[in-house]
Structures are given as C-alpha cells and as structure tokens.
Amino acid sequence: MKWFPLVLFLLFPKLVMCQTKNSIQILGSINGKIPEVLEYTLPIGGIDYFGFTDSVQPDSSGNFQINIKLNQTCFIDLSYKYKSYGTLIIEPGMTYKVHINTEDAKNPFTVESKNAKGQLLYNQIPNRSMIVGGHFELESRKYSKDSVPTVIKQKLEESRINELQGFKNLLKEKIISKDFYRLVETDRNYFYKGAQGSLAFINYLNESQNKNTLNKTQYTELWSAIFKSNPVINPELLKSPWFYFYTENYLRYNELILDNINTAILSEFHKQGQIHTHNIDNAKKHLSGLQLEYYFAAYIYYEAINNNYEQELIKLFEQFKKEYPSSSYTHFLEPVIIPIISFHKKKEEPLNEKVKFVENTAEINSVKDLVKNLNGKPFYIDVWATWCGPCKEEFKDNPKLYELLKSKNITMVYISIDKESKDKQWRDMAHFYNLEGYHVRANKKLDDDLRNIFGSQSLAIPWHFLVDENGTVLNKKLSGGSDIQNLEKQLTEN
C-alpha cells in the first residue's frame, strides 16, 4: 500500500499544494523575562485588530511555535498585556524565526526570513500600531498649530512618502514581494489620511471654544477630501490595523458634518445610556457586509475593555450575536462581556463592611482634612478614577497589598478624582472591585491639593503616596500592589 500516498498526490495535486501554500509557521525565542503567555493577533480573513488575539505559552527556555493557515498577506502583532514586542508581515507558505528580547530596548524584536529587511524597516515605524502607542490623534498634534490646509496636507504627504521610500527600494531589489509592499502602502496611506481626519475633528471640537486653527470651511474641506481619495469601502483597508479608527473618523464626519447632528444631542444619548446603540445605528447607515460585521465587533470590544461596565454593551452583544450567528468574532467578545455581566450582578449583593465611604466630602478640602476624620496611622493613599484602565488593573493585586499594609499597621485610603456625574459609577466600582478601606471622591479643593502634592497640574494616575496621622507627606511616590516587593522596601524605609 506504499503507492497509495503517491496516487493521492497525482490525483489531487492542488489539494496537497494548497495545504502547504496556506500554512505559515512562526518559530520564536524569548530572551530576558519570559511572559506567562505570548499573545498574537489572529487575522480573520486577513483582518488584524489588536483585541482579536490567540496565545501560545513559551516553554521554560522561552521557545514558542505558532502555526496559522492563511491565504493572503497580513499583519500579526506579538504582545503581552497590550505591550507590543513587534509586528510581523506574514505571507502564505513562509516560515519566520522571531527573536524577542524583553530587556533590550534598542533591539527588542528581530526576524529571520528572506524579507527580514522589510520586517525590520516596518518595526522601526513609531506609529505602526495603536498597541505601540501610535494613534491618529498623536500624529495630528504635530500639525495642530498649522492654519493652512495645503501645508498640512503637504507635511502629511511628505511623511507618508518618506516612510514608503525604503519599502520601494526593497521592492526594487526584490527583497520584499509586491503583496508585502501593497499591504504596507495601504496601511501607511490610511494612517496618514486618518491623521488628517483627526486634525479636522479636533478643529471641529475646538470651534466652540474658539481654539481652532482652521475655520469651518477649511476643516470641512480637509475632512471631505480624505474619504474621496481613500474610501472606507476599499476592501484592502480591512487588512490595516487602522481600519476601525479610520472608519470611526469617517462616521464622525458623516454624522457631524453631512447630517449636521448637534453635539448636545449626542450628550443626551450619553445621559440616557444610549450612546453606543446610537453609534452602531449610525454605522449601519454607512457600512455593510464584512465591514459592518467587523466594525460592530471591534466597537463592542474597544468600549468593553475600558472597563466602564456599561450595561448597554451587553444588549449590543446580544444584538450582534442575533445578527451574525456564525461570526468568528463572537469568540473574542465573550471574555470582555462576561465581566460587565458580573459587575451588574455584584451590585445586587450586600456591600462589604470594610468598604467605607466618607460622606462629608464637601468639608474635605485637603488631604489633612481627610485624614483627621479617619481612624488609623499612617495612611497609604491610592488616587484613581473610574475611567483609568491602569488603576483598575492594579486592583487585581489588592489581596497582596492589603496583607502588606496590615502587617505594617497602615490604613488604606482611596481618593477618586471622578466628577460628580460619575458618583454612582464610582461607588459601584468600589463595590465591584471590593476595595477595602476608606473612600472619598475629591471635590475641587481636594483635587487642587492633590495636584499640589503631586507637583504638577497634570495628575498621572494611578498614584500612591504615604502620609502620617496629620496628613504630612512621608513619601509622595510609592509603588502599587503590582510591585509588592518594591513597595515593602519603600514602606520599611519610612
């Protein structure tokens, strides 16, 4: 029967070739601190989005292997907890050797492949991915003082051309393929058009405060020109990591400029807890097919990971499943929706007696005012807000933190810098995260006092500091529970 595989190959050569051609293998090694898991964006139909990921567990030596079946060139970002190690441009039928060094800031990511120079060049782009820190808004700040639309367009175009020139040279030398180049070209085209759209949007928002550098005619023309030259309906746009944010800007343009929707109406949707439903309804007016399915899923994911626990997102998720019962995106949405469901169930449970809200907040105008009304000494103060993702990430390590503070006879105090409109959300989150200790939501004077202690009007949170029973600052920059060993050392020194 040894001839049987040969017969299969002769009868079905295309099948055998297809299986090999569509297979992509990534062989990797990690030097330095090895993460628990390595996350990688999982392109669905070639679509890359920072939240739609799978993961692989490196072995004790840091080695890992990823096997993917794809029939088109696309991006894959390798990361851990939204910290990017690098981006691969993968092509069907190829094998890549990836080296990650978590302790080398200059050379954290290298690739061995026949297009290695192209991989290196792409990873040198500072705004290659939102997960890296690049974003339309960040790029548009470079041109925020320009008041001539043609100058803005020219500067953005020069940046785009300069970034692509290196890839053109590699294409000419046949180091990268045409598909590789086209993917990068589409990505860069939409990124810089997106930055242009972001600048127009910023001018729109600043107009009411007379802080805009472009008048309405100028920013409207700047905005409209983008979507004529780089339409959202281009199927190639779906391959770019910027599809979601570019499309979001396009929907803003349609709503605010073409439909002339007043921002006061949008504020009312916010108050009624209907803003997300409104935004998806607006998307349905302008998108269809795969683009709408992808945008709908990406929207739910992006809003859910902000951990504001909005019940409206649960309803939208159920709506998404009903409209797309076989969607590949549902798998990625379920893990971010489950915490929202848990949050609202938790509200029905009794409050832990160790979670204590200080009610006379109108009389608390400074940290000294606060601590003189509390029992305990000294005080470890955690400054946070319901909208602060890193703050909420720190809460995962609270059991270790509470144990350490108890051993040092230190009292836990949480100060929220949320606005009054977020009072209920603040209380619900303290309950949900089971934040044991005293709680106060800062009024204007206490907020000012915090900024004076911090030493800047720009308050970076989460922020932890230590005061004695009189409110005198003993250490104005302490670690959080996520770095418990360093915190213990700091507290011992005090």
CORKA-V473513 format. One record per backbone hydrogen bond with DSSP energy under -1.0 kcal/mol. CO is the residue of the C=O (numbers start at 0). NH is the residue of the N-H. If there is no record, write none. Layout:
BEGIN
CO	NH
CO	NH
END
This chain:
BEGIN
0	3
2	6
3	7
4	8
5	9
6	10
7	11
11	15
12	16
13	17
14	18
15	19
16	20
17	21
19	22
21	69
23	67
24	95
25	65
26	97
27	63
28	99
30	101
37	55
38	78
39	53
43	46
46	43
48	51
50	52
51	41
53	39
55	37
58	61
62	58
63	27
65	25
67	23
73	89
75	87
76	40
77	84
77	85
78	38
79	82
82	79
85	77
87	75
89	73
90	93
93	24
95	26
96	111
97	28
98	109
99	30
100	103
107	100
109	98
111	96
112	115
114	118
115	119
116	120
117	121
118	122
121	124
124	127
128	133
134	138
135	139
136	140
138	141
139	142
140	143
142	145
147	151
148	152
149	153
150	154
151	155
152	156
153	157
154	158
155	159
156	160
157	161
158	162
159	163
160	164
163	167
164	168
165	169
166	170
167	171
168	172
169	174
169	175
170	173
176	180
177	181
178	182
179	183
180	184
181	185
182	186
183	187
184	188
185	189
186	190
187	191
188	192
189	193
190	194
191	195
192	196
193	197
194	198
195	199
196	200
197	201
198	202
199	203
200	204
201	205
205	210
206	209
214	218
215	219
216	220
217	221
218	222
219	223
220	224
224	228
225	229
230	233
233	236
235	238
236	239
239	242
241	245
242	246
243	247
244	248
245	249
246	250
247	251
248	252
249	253
250	254
251	255
252	256
252	257
253	258
254	260
261	264
261	265
262	266
263	267
264	268
265	269
266	270
267	271
268	273
269	272
273	277
274	278
275	279
276	280
277	281
278	282
279	283
282	285
282	286
287	291
288	292
289	293
290	294
291	295
292	296
293	297
294	298
295	299
296	300
297	301
298	302
299	303
300	304
303	306
309	312
310	314
311	315
312	316
313	317
314	318
315	319
316	320
317	321
318	322
319	323
323	326
328	331
328	332
329	333
332	335
332	336
333	337
336	340
337	341
338	342
339	343
340	344
341	345
342	346
344	347
345	348
351	354
353	436
355	438
358	360
359	362
360	363
365	369
366	370
367	371
369	372
370	373
377	410
378	466
379	412
380	464
381	414
382	462
383	416
384	387
387	391
388	392
389	393
392	395
393	396
394	397
396	400
397	401
398	402
399	403
400	404
401	405
402	406
403	407
404	409
405	408
410	379
411	437
412	381
413	439
414	383
415	441
418	421
419	422
421	425
422	426
423	427
424	428
425	429
426	430
427	431
428	432
429	434
433	435
436	355
437	413
438	357
439	415
442	446
443	447
444	448
445	449
446	450
447	451
448	452
449	453
450	454
450	455
462	382
463	477
464	380
465	473
465	474
466	378
467	470
471	467
474	465
479	482
482	486
483	487
484	488
485	489
486	490
487	491
488	492
END
